């Protein structure tokens, strides 16, 4: 999986999109193979509050290290 290294605690107020340009959904996990977001997280990103974006990034940190 190609999610970039990211430290949520060191980010400024405006969070970047986790999109890596590899937009393929994994049928087994339900996550994008590039950014590890769910389809709902991808759809919501553009209108999400900064708090919601932080929640998504936090989930991605956990997904990245999960077996």
For each residue, the residues with C-beta under 8 A, 3 or more apart:
1: 33 34 36 64
2: 20 22 33 34
3: 6 18 20 34 35 36 60 63 64
4: 18 20
5:
6: 3 11 18 57 60 61
7: 10 11
8: 11 54 57 58 61
9:
10: 7
11: 6 7 8 15 16 57
12: 15
13: 50
14: 50
15: 11 12 50 53 54 57
16: 11
17: 35 45
18: 3 4 6 35 36 37 56 57 60
19: 23 34 35 42
20: 2 3 4 34 35
21: 34
22: 2 32 33 34 35
23: 19 32 34
24: 32 33 34
25: 30 31 32 33 39
26: 29 30 31 32 33
27: 30
28:
29: 26
30: 25 26 27 38 39
31: 25 26 36 37 38 63
32: 22 23 24 25 26 35 36 37 38 39 42
33: 1 2 22 24 25 26
34: 1 2 3 19 20 21 22 23 24
35: 3 17 18 19 20 22 32 42 60
36: 1 3 18 31 32 60 63 64
37: 18 31 32 41 42 45 56 60
38: 30 31 32 41 42
39: 25 30 32 42 43
40: 43 44
41: 37 38 44 45 56 59
42: 19 32 35 37 38 39 45
43: 39 40
44: 40 41 47 48 52
45: 17 37 41 42 48 53 56
46:
47: 44
48: 44 45 52 53 56
49: 52 53
50: 13 14 15 53 54
51: 54 55
52: 44 48 49 55 56
53: 15 45 48 49 50 56 57
54: 8 15 50 51 57 58
55: 51 52 58 59
56: 18 37 41 45 48 52 53 59 60
57: 6 8 11 15 18 53 54 60 61
58: 8 54 55 61 62
59: 41 55 56 62 63
60: 3 6 18 35 36 37 56 57 63 64
61: 6 8 57 58 64 65
62: 58 59 65 66
63: 3 31 36 59 60 66
64: 1 3 36 60 61
65: 61 62
66: 62 63
67:
